[in-house]
Amino acid sequence: MERMIAVIGPTAVGKTKVSIDLAKMLNTEIISGDSMLVYKNMNIGTAKPNMDERSNVVHHLIDILEPSASFSVVDFKELASQHVTTLNKQGKIPILAGGTGLYIKALVEGYQFNPTPSDEKLRTDLDDLAKEHGNQYLHDKLAQVLPSTAARLHPNDLRRVIRALEIHSLSGDTISQDKLMDQQELLYHAVVIGIRMDRQLLYQRINQRVDIMMEQGLVKEVATLLKNGVSPDCQSMQGIGYKEIVRYIHGEMNLSLATENIKQATRNFAKRQLTWYRKMPYITWFDVNEFTDYNAMMETFYKVIAGKFNLKVEYKK
């Protein structure tokens, strides 16, 4: 089996620094497991590792697509698995730095996705229904035929709602995530490290991160994307931070409310991440608050990894 290390946890918990420091220790490379980091010119709102952070460690699946492009879990699994294989052939243990729970679960468990082809006319008809009656109308139709899928998808996640209805209409089947949700066997010889912290402390970090994003120029970043022709309806612009600032730029709310909405949406996202990770019992969890300092935590991570892969090199700060 190919080897892999995954570092996961809720947003703002500190995965980026841990992943980079582990990669330096192990002389390896990082594969991003975040659905938003694939987009070019979307740096501030995605909390993308900056060029200094990426200068000493090779990062994969960052800045590979234009903001107008679509990107799915199927695309991610295909590309990420290729990088895992390449790095293993080089004798390296790749580090998967996770953020999007479905992406991580799909890769490490080896999801096989539904091969049902697309039907452009059906998609167009469904999209027209959403425009006429609203996203909730389409979500309600999904709930009638696939209640478990509807429960997992937000009404505004229109692209996936339409795809689920499309698959059901064409094959009478559900999307493959539902069928494999209870699968627990791993495709890789993997260590999956989960980082968490006190909920209130995490929420404070999230609020601070959003304030920093605003100071760094999130409004200018979004305005530039719109000016360069990126549609507000693009998948990338539905990300937290982008859709709220678009509404501010369009005069639908003031900046203070937009900022608070970003903070609330990010806190809700962190909560959903933790809920999703509960479906992955093979995660080895560590609470940041239980360590005396950062070095003690990193030494613990290293010992777990070294034990799993029988590494002989001692931990060095």
FENPEJO-V763778 format. One record per pair of residues at least 12 apart in sequence whose ideal C-beta (glycine too) atoms are under 10 Angstrom apart, sorted by the first residue. I is the first residue (numbers start at 1). GAP is how many residues later the second one is. Records with the same first field share a line. If there is no record, write none. Layout:
# FENPEJO-V763778
I = GAP / GAP
This chain:
# FENPEJO-V763778
1 = 87 / 185 / 186 / 187 / 188 / 189
2 = 79 / 82 / 83 / 85 / 86 / 87 / 91 / 92 / 185 / 186 / 187 / 188
3 = 25 / 81 / 84 / 85 / 88 / 89 / 90 / 91 / 185 / 186 / 187 / 188 / 302 / 305 / 306
4 = 27 / 76 / 77 / 80 / 83 / 84 / 89 / 90 / 91 / 92 / 103 / 104 / 182 / 183 / 184 / 185 / 186 / 187 / 188
5 = 14 / 17 / 18 / 21 / 23 / 25 / 88 / 89 / 90 / 91 / 92 / 183 / 185 / 186 / 187 / 188 / 296 / 299 / 300 / 303 / 304
6 = 13 / 25 / 27 / 88 / 89 / 90 / 91 / 92 / 98 / 101 / 102 / 180 / 182 / 184 / 185 / 186 / 187 / 188 / 274 / 276 / 277
7 = 12 / 13 / 15 / 16 / 23 / 26 / 88 / 89 / 90 / 91 / 92 / 97 / 184 / 185 / 186 / 187 / 188 / 294
8 = 25 / 88 / 89 / 90 / 91 / 92 / 93 / 96 / 97 / 100 / 184 / 185 / 186 / 187 / 188 / 265 / 268 / 269 / 272 / 275 / 277
9 = 89 / 90 / 184 / 185 / 186 / 187 / 188 / 193 / 261 / 264 / 265 / 268 / 274 / 276 / 277 / 279
10 = 89 / 91 / 184 / 185 / 186 / 187 / 189 / 192 / 193 / 195 / 196 / 256 / 257 / 259 / 260 / 261 / 262 / 263 / 264 / 266 / 267
11 = 23 / 36 / 88 / 191 / 194 / 195 / 198 / 229 / 255 / 256 / 258 / 259 / 262
12 = 35 / 185 / 189 / 190 / 191 / 192 / 193 / 194 / 195 / 196 / 197 / 198 / 254 / 255 / 257 / 258
13 = 181 / 182 / 183 / 184 / 188 / 189 / 192 / 193 / 257 / 260 / 261 / 275
14 = 181 / 183 / 188 / 191 / 274 / 280 / 283
15 = 18 / 19 / 82 / 83 / 84 / 178 / 179 / 180
16 = 14 / 16 / 18 / 31 / 32 / 33 / 34 / 37 / 38 / 43 / 81 / 83
17 = 32 / 36 / 277 / 281
18 = 77 / 79 / 175 / 177 / 268 / 270 / 276 / 279 / 280 / 283
19 = 12 / 13 / 14 / 30 / 34 / 38 / 40 / 76 / 77 / 78 / 79 / 174 / 176
20 = 29 / 33 / 34 / 36 / 37 / 39 / 75 / 77
21 = 36 / 273 / 274 / 277 / 280 / 281 / 296
22 = 35 / 71 / 73 / 75 / 171 / 276 / 279 / 280 / 283
23 = 33 / 34 / 35 / 36 / 69 / 70 / 71 / 72 / 74
24 = 32 / 33
25 = 273 / 276 / 277 / 280 / 281 / 286 / 288 / 290 / 291 / 292
26 = 66 / 67 / 68 / 69 / 276 / 279 / 280 / 283 / 285 / 287
27 = 30 / 64 / 65 / 66 / 286
28 = 29 / 30 / 59 / 62 / 63 / 64 / 65 / 66 / 67
29 = 28 / 29 / 30 / 31 / 54 / 57 / 58 / 61 / 63 / 64 / 65 / 66
30 = 19 / 24 / 27 / 28 / 29 / 30 / 31 / 32 / 53 / 57 / 64 / 65 / 66 / 67
31 = 27 / 28 / 29 / 30 / 31 / 45 / 48 / 49 / 50 / 51 / 52 / 53 / 56 / 63 / 64 / 65 / 66 / 67 / 76
32 = 16 / 17 / 27 / 28 / 29 / 30 / 31 / 32 / 44 / 48 / 51 / 63 / 64 / 65 / 66 / 67 / 68 / 71
33 = 28 / 43 / 47 / 62 / 63 / 64 / 65 / 66 / 67 / 68 / 69 / 70 / 71 / 72 / 73 / 74 / 75
34 = 12 / 13 / 14 / 15 / 27 / 28 / 42 / 63 / 64 / 65 / 66 / 69 / 70
35 = 26 / 36 / 37 / 38 / 40 / 41 / 64 / 65 / 67 / 68 / 200 / 201 / 204
36 = 12 / 26 / 35 / 63 / 64 / 199 / 200 / 202 / 203 / 204 / 205 / 206
37 = 12 / 22 / 24 / 25 / 26 / 27 / 28 / 60 / 62 / 63
38 = 23 / 24 / 25 / 26 / 27 / 28 / 29 / 31 / 33 / 37 / 38 / 41 / 198
39 = 23 / 24 / 25 / 26 / 27 / 28 / 29 / 30 / 32 / 186 / 191 / 195 / 196 / 197 / 198 / 200 / 203
40 = 22 / 23 / 24 / 25 / 26 / 27 / 29 / 196
41 = 22 / 25 / 26 / 180 / 183 / 184 / 187 / 189 / 195
42 = 21 / 23 / 25 / 179 / 180 / 183 / 188 / 194 / 195 / 197 / 199 / 200
43 = 19 / 20 / 170 / 173 / 174 / 175 / 178
44 = 168 / 169 / 170 / 171 / 172 / 173 / 174 / 175 / 176 / 177 / 178 / 197 / 198
45 = 165 / 168 / 171 / 173 / 176 / 177 / 180 / 191 / 192 / 194 / 195 / 196 / 197 / 198 / 199 / 200 / 217
46 = 16 / 53 / 167 / 175 / 190 / 193 / 194 / 195 / 196
47 = 52 / 162 / 163 / 165 / 166 / 194 / 219
48 = 14 / 15
49 = 13 / 48
57 = 38
58 = 25 / 29 / 34
59 = 36 / 38
60 = 19 / 20 / 22 / 23 / 24 / 26 / 27 / 34 / 36 / 37
61 = 14 / 15 / 18 / 19 / 22 / 35 / 36 / 42
62 = 35
64 = 15
65 = 170 / 171
66 = 162 / 164 / 168 / 170
67 = 158 / 161 / 162 / 163 / 164 / 167 / 168 / 169 / 170 / 172 / 175
68 = 157 / 160 / 161 / 162 / 163 / 165 / 166 / 167 / 168 / 169
69 = 165 / 166 / 167
70 = 89 / 164 / 165 / 166
71 = 32 / 164 / 165
72 = 30 / 31 / 41 / 87 / 88 / 91 / 163
73 = 27 / 29 / 30 / 31 / 32 / 33 / 34 / 38 / 40 / 87 / 102 / 103 / 104
74 = 32 / 37 / 39 / 40 / 102
75 = 28
76 = 24 / 26 / 27 / 28 / 30 / 31
77 = 25 / 26 / 29 / 30 / 31 / 33 / 34 / 35 / 36 / 110
78 = 29 / 35
79 = 28
80 = 14 / 16 / 23 / 24 / 26 / 27 / 28
81 = 25 / 26 / 29 / 106 / 107
83 = 13
84 = 12 / 23 / 24 / 103 / 104 / 106
88 = 100 / 101
93 = 96 / 97 / 98 / 212 / 215 / 216 / 218
94 = 94 / 96
95 = 96 / 98 / 210
96 = 12 / 92 / 94 / 96
98 = 94 / 95 / 96 / 175 / 179
99 = 170 / 174
100 = 173 / 176
101 = 171 / 172 / 173 / 174 / 175 / 176 / 177 / 178 / 179
102 = 50 / 75 / 174 / 177
104 = 88 / 172 / 173 / 176 / 179
105 = 72 / 75 / 76 / 78 / 87 / 171 / 172 / 174 / 175
106 = 70 / 71 / 74 / 81
107 = 79 / 80 / 81 / 83
108 = 77 / 78 / 79 / 80 / 82 / 84 / 172 / 174 / 175
109 = 71 / 72 / 74 / 75 / 76 / 77 / 78 / 79 / 81 / 171 / 173
110 = 70 / 73 / 75 / 76 / 77 / 78
111 = 65 / 66 / 68 / 69 / 70 / 72 / 76
112 = 64 / 67 / 68 / 71
113 = 62 / 63 / 64 / 67
114 = 49 / 50 / 53 / 56 / 57 / 59 / 60 / 61 / 62 / 63 / 64 / 65
115 = 52 / 56 / 58 / 61
116 = 47 / 50 / 51 / 52 / 53 / 54 / 55 / 56 / 57 / 59 / 60
117 = 49 / 50 / 53 / 54
118 = 44 / 45 / 48 / 49 / 52
119 = 47 / 48 / 50 / 51
120 = 46
122 = 40 / 43 / 44 / 47 / 48
123 = 36 / 39 / 40 / 42 / 43
124 = 38
125 = 37 / 40 / 41 / 44
126 = 12 / 15 / 16 / 32 / 35 / 36 / 37 / 39 / 40 / 43
127 = 31 / 32 / 35
129 = 12 / 33 / 36
130 = 25 / 26 / 28 / 31 / 32
131 = 27
134 = 21
135 = 19 / 20 / 21 / 22 / 23 / 26 / 27
136 = 19 / 20
137 = 18
138 = 12 / 17 / 20 / 23 / 24 / 26 / 27
139 = 14 / 15 / 16 / 17 / 18 / 19 / 22 / 25 / 26
140 = 15
141 = 20 / 24 / 27
142 = 13 / 18 / 19 / 20 / 22 / 23 / 26
143 = 12 / 18
145 = 19 / 20 / 23 / 24 / 27 / 29
146 = 15 / 18 / 19 / 21 / 22 / 27 / 28 / 29 / 32
148 = 26 / 27 / 29 / 30 / 33
149 = 12 / 14 / 15 / 16 / 18 / 19 / 25 / 26 / 28 / 29
150 = 14 / 15
152 = 12 / 23 / 25 / 26 / 29 / 120 / 124
153 = 22
154 = 84 / 118
156 = 82 / 87
157 = 78 / 81
158 = 75 / 77 / 80
159 = 74 / 76 / 79
160 = 15 / 17 / 75
163 = 12
164 = 13 / 14
181 = 98
182 = 97
183 = 96
184 = 95 / 96 / 97 / 98
185 = 97
186 = 94 / 96
189 = 119 / 120
190 = 92 / 118 / 119
191 = 91 / 92 / 93 / 110 / 113 / 114 / 115 / 116 / 117 / 118
192 = 85 / 88 / 89 / 90 / 91 / 92 / 93
193 = 90 / 91 / 92 / 93 / 107 / 108 / 111 / 112
194 = 80 / 83 / 86 / 88 / 89 / 90 / 91 / 92 / 93
195 = 88 / 90 / 91 / 92 / 93 / 102 / 106
196 = 74 / 77 / 78 / 81 / 87 / 89 / 90 / 91 / 92 / 93
197 = 89 / 90 / 91 / 92 / 93
198 = 89 / 90 / 91
199 = 68 / 71 / 72 / 75
201 = 87 / 88
202 = 65 / 68 / 69 / 72 / 86
203 = 60 / 61 / 63 / 64 / 67 / 68
205 = 65
206 = 56 / 57 / 58 / 59 / 60 / 61 / 63 / 64
207 = 52 / 53 / 55 / 56 / 57 / 59 / 60
208 = 55
209 = 32 / 53 / 54 / 57
210 = 30 / 31 / 34 / 49 / 50 / 51 / 52 / 53 / 54 / 55 / 56 / 57
211 = 48 / 51 / 52
213 = 28 / 32 / 46 / 49 / 53
214 = 27 / 31 / 41 / 44 / 45 / 48
218 = 23 / 24 / 26 / 27 / 30 / 40 / 41 / 44
219 = 26 / 29 / 30 / 36 / 39 / 40
220 = 25
221 = 20 / 21 / 24
222 = 15 / 19 / 20 / 21 / 22 / 23 / 24 / 26 / 27
223 = 22 / 23 / 25 / 26
225 = 12 / 17 / 20 / 21
226 = 16 / 19 / 20 / 23 / 24
230 = 12 / 16
231 = 15
232 = 14 / 15 / 17 / 18
233 = 13
239 = 26 / 30
240 = 21 / 22 / 23 / 24 / 25 / 26 / 28 / 29
241 = 17 / 18 / 20 / 21 / 22 / 24 / 25
242 = 20
243 = 15 / 18 / 19 / 22
244 = 13 / 14 / 15 / 16 / 17 / 18 / 19 / 20 / 21
245 = 13 / 14 / 16 / 17
246 = 12
247 = 14
248 = 13 / 14
284 = 17 / 20 / 24
286 = 14 / 15 / 18
294 = 23
295 = 20 / 22
298 = 17 / 19
299 = 15 / 16 / 17 / 18
300 = 15
301 = 14
302 = 12 / 13 / 14
303 = 12
